[in-house]
Amino acid sequence: MRDMVYRDKVCPSPALAASSLIAFESGNVGMYMDFAGLASRYRDIIHDFDWDIAPTPSDADNIYTMVKGNEVVVTAQSRHPQESWEWIKYLTGAESERYICGDAYRRSVPTQLSLLRSPEYLHATQRPFHIDVFVDLIDRGRSLPIDETWFTWTTTAHRSMDRLFLENTTNTATILRSVARAADDEITHERERYARYTNRPLVGAATTTQPSQPAGVAHAE
């Protein structure tokens, strides 16, 4: 990806990407990677060219993509836990997801697998038309190693990896090694901190259980 920016010059640099003039919806970027929920936004603002979605590019031997979910929770201090639970069941039920995720809105991807694979959900009368892409992406999605350390070490890793695109003369391998060291240090520190506050060691990692927002690729036609 770094070579695509600085060597091949087929991707905008961070400076150019910060400009609203270089954006998928402006029509001067041929491909853009984002989550399914952007579909409704593109419907509203893109009127000058045709667009649709495609699977994320991948190697034949390493076919995966990132899949994330948006959690709906009830706080332990809720004064109406039962009512909140009933609302969550309604929000994630087939009726609500048929509206939120269906052809009229396309704001998300169903968590109800029966709806996800149904002709009703896959039918499209407006962009994006290739809705089966979302099904494919979920089928090859990889669970993320999310635990109590996740936010801290990923924030550090992202900040360190920014150097790949801001310092175009620094060796890529050198930067990636520093990213790995920084992330490892954060994980160790957070697990020690967690153990102190809970009086027990941090064992294993909790992972996401239900995908709802696969990352796809929107492209101009």
N, C-alpha and C positions, 0 to 999 in steps of 0.2 A: 504493500500500500504506500509505503514511503517513496519507493521508486516511481510509482504512478504519479506522485505529486511533483517530485523534484527532477527525476530523470526523464520520464516519458511525457510529463506535463499533460496528462489526460484527466487529472483531478485538480480541483482548486486548492491553493495553499490555504492555511488557516486564515491569513489576512483577507484573501478573496472570499472565503466561505463566510466570513463575518459580515459581508456586505449583502444586503437584500437583493442586490442586482444579480448575484450568483446564487440562484435557488431553483429547485426543481419546478416550482410553480411559475417561475418567470420564463420557462421554456428554453433556457440556455444550459441546462444540465440534463444529460441524457438518461441518467439512472440515479436513484436515490434509495437508500436503505432506511426503513423505519418500521414502526409497528402498525398493526391492522387498523387501529383506531383513527389513523390519519386519513383513511379513505373518505370519510364524510367531509373532512375539511377540503380535500382536493376536489371533491364534487362541487363544493360551493365556490371555490376561487379559480379553478382552471376552466377557461372557456375558449382558449385560442388554439389548443391542440388536443389530440387524442392521447389517452394514457391508459395503462392497465398494470397489473401486477404479475410478477414472475417469481419462481423459487430463488432463494439465495444461492449464488454460485458455490460449488463445493467440489472437492476431489472425489473421484469414484470410490476410493478406499476410506474416505473420511467424511461421510455424508451426515451432516448434522447442522442444526441451526439453534439460535437462542430462543427459548420460549419462556415467557414470564407470566405471572398472574398478578391481578390486583385484589388484594385481600379485603374482605369485609368482616369486621370483628365486632364483638360486643365487649365493652369494658367491664371488668369485675365490679366496678362501682356503679354500674347502671341501675337506675331505679325501676327500670322496666325490662328486665332481661328476657322474659318470655315473649313480650311484644316485639322486642328487637329480633329475637330468633325467628319469629313468624315473618317479619319483614325480610330478613335475609333469605329465608326459604322462598318467599315470593320473588325477590329480586333475582335469584339464581334459578328460578323455575323455568319450565319450558315456555310458558306464556310470555313472561318478560323477555327472555332471551330471544324468542321468536321476533319480537319487535325491535329490541336493541341491536341484535346482530343480523337481522334479516335484510332483505333487499331494500326496504324503505329507509334504513338508517345506517347499517354497517359500522356501528360504533365499536364493535368488539367481535370476538370469536366465541361461539357457544362453549360453555363448560359441560353442557348436556351432550354427551357423545352421540346419542340417538338423533338429536337435532343437527349436530355438526355434519353427519353423513346423510342426512335426509335430502330428497329432491327439493323439498320446500326451501331449505336453507341455500342449497347450491344454485337454485334458479336465480338468474340476474337479468333485470331489464335495464339497468344502468350501471355505469362503471363503479367499481371494477367488475369485469365479467368473469374472469378466471378464478372463481371462488374456491375451486378445488385445490388451488395452491395452498390455502390455509390448512386444509386437511392434510396435505402432503407434509407441510412443515411441522405440524404437530406430531405426525407419525414418526418423524426423524428428529424430534426435539431432544435435547439433552438436559437432564435435571441439573440445576446449579447447586454447588456445595454450600448452601446457605446455612449459617449458624450465627452465633452471637458475635463472631469476629468479622462477618461479611462486610458490613458497611465501612468499617475502619480500614481493612486491608485493601478493599477495592478502591476506596477514595485515594489512598496512597498510591496504588498501582496506576490509576488513571492519571494522577498528577505527574508521576514519574514518566509514564509513556508519552505524555505531551511533548517531551523532549525529542521524540522521534520526528515530530513534524515542525517543531520550532527551531531545532538545531540540525540543519541539513548536512553539517559536516562531521558530526559525531558518529562513530561506528555503531551500527545497529546492534550488533552482538553485545557491545559494551553496555549500551543502554538497557537492553533486555536483562542482562545479568544484574544490573543495579535494581531494576524493577523487582526481580525475583527476590533479591536480598531484602529490599525494603518491605515487600509483602510478607516474607517469612518473619521478619522482626515484628511486624505489627500483629501477626497471628499469635506469636509466642507471648507478646505483651498482653494482648487482649484475653488470652486464655488464662494467664496468671492473674489478671485483674478479676476476671469472672470467678475464678476459684476462691479468691480472697473474699469476695462479696457474698458468695453462696455457700462457702465452707465445704465445697466439694469440687472435685476436678471436673473439667469440661471433657466429656467423653463423646466421641463421634461427632457427627454433623447432621443437623436437620436439613432436609431438602424439600423443595417445593413439591406439592402433590398433584396439583391440577393446573395445567396450562390454560391460559386464556388469551394471550396476546403474542402470537408468533411474529417474528420479524420477517418481513417480505421485502421485495424489491419492486418499487414502482418505476416504470420506464415509459418514456414517450414513444409513440408510434409514428 
